[in-house]
Amino acid sequence: MGYGFIMTKTVDEIAKLAGVSVTSVRLVINGQDKKYRISEKTRDKIQGIIKQHGYTINQTARNLKLKQTRTIGLIIPSLTNPFFAFLTEELEANCRAAGYQLITACSGDDEEKEESVFKNLMARGVDGLFITPSSAERQTALGSNENGKPIVILDRDFGISSFPVVATDNYNGGVVIGKKLANMASELFFLGAGISLPSVQARLKGLIVGLGSNGFKLTDNEIILHGKNERMNGYLIMQQICQRLGRAPLGIVTVSLPILEGAMEYLHKTYGKIAPDMVIGSFDDHPMLEFCPNPVVSMKQNTKLLSELSIKLMKQLLNKEASESKLHIVKPIIIEK
């Protein structure tokens, strides 16, 4: 027994098989044959061919005609950071629901790589772009791009462009976390990275204010900053703290999940376990923290709302509609256990 499959036909191919014009085929497909007086015989012939072969839209020709590709680009630092992974998943689903395909690229928070992937996405003809800029310089450069495509800034706002921004309220999230940690920890170290980023600066400022409001002062020696938001830097920062103290700290607060992961890796490797009474504060949340025996306070970013606002703004830009404001701030969810 043989197996086969049906090759669908384009509108042009159906027209040739039926011996009619492309316009007649399109009118039949769109149910407008009666309105434009296409004969019943012609209609039946076209429908018979469609029933036998099916039909497909010539997407390339359609895109050329409409000057659209129905694709949107996304440039983020990394997919290994759970926050960006969750946000990408939400954006992909919302773009698909709106009839767009999301094309994702990672910059590694490297300016040259970001510029390269930006140019590649523009060369592919994306209709718009979501981007988390790696620096103030890169956000400035976006404003001078010659493509004129709609751009929505995600997560970070260096405050130097007119693009709409969707970001989490990191400062007030930090204030709340600081207030809670001040009542939980007798000793606290801030493990940070990417200090040039506005989101990181806002988190640290908010944390210091929140701690201070409850009488807890975080000294310069207890604020450790190193490199980018990468797991290995969390490992190195925790190593530095433990070597200085001669033991594990009694409380920590990390600027991101990759930093927390690296810190936990060092503690486990060095001491064989993580003391269950060590207080943990985390900017960004992960479901696995629920299974951690330690007292934990974390800031969960609302990726669902961030995504919904982002695609709403992108659709407004694509339709050349004015948005209500340039800066859209989403309140985080504070989780304590």
URRACOR-V74543 format. One record per run of one state. SS is the DSSP state (@ for helix, = for strand, . for the rest). FROM is the first residue (numbers start at 0). TO is the last residue. Records with the same first field share a line. If there is no record, write none. Layout:
SS: FROM-TO, FROM-TO
This chain:
.: 0-7, 9-9, 18-20, 29-38, 53-53, 55-57, 66-69, 76-80, 97-99, 106-109, 123-126, 131-134, 142-148, 154-162, 168-168, 182-187, 192-196, 213-218, 225-229, 245-249, 254-255, 271-277, 283-285, 291-294, 300-301, 318-325, 330-331, 336-336
=: 8-8, 54-54, 70-75, 100-105, 127-130, 149-153, 163-167, 188-191, 222-224, 250-253, 278-282, 295-299, 326-329, 332-335
@: 10-17, 21-28, 39-52, 58-65, 81-96, 110-122, 135-141, 169-181, 197-212, 219-221, 230-244, 256-270, 286-290, 302-317
